[in-house]
């Protein structure tokens, strides 16, 4: 199995987490900020943790958790835009990136499922 550091979805989600930190560095809504940072960091962290497990089933489970965190972060970005913490154009770009990451996570999950079927 490929190391998580070589996965494009891990690289993209790490870059997104760094971007979220930069965008929210001056945010005074500490509750929302903390939740968004946790969601953002959760995505690449779960990809890495699942990759290091010794089971494809566990890996798939952690990819599902990462995908859930991506959806959670998208929701928080929508809210942040509506309450004027994140400008609309920036929110649209972040949401687009998250949709792309979610699709990549699903594709990786699907490839692991196909691999399980062909291994049996």
Secondary structure, 3 states (H helix, E strand, C coil): CCCHHHCHHHHHHHHHHHHHHHHCCCCCCHHHHHHHHHHHHHHHHHHHHHHHCCCHHHHHHHHHHHHHHHHHHHHHHHHHHHCCCCCHHHHHHHHHHHHHHHHHHHHHHHHHHHHHHHHC
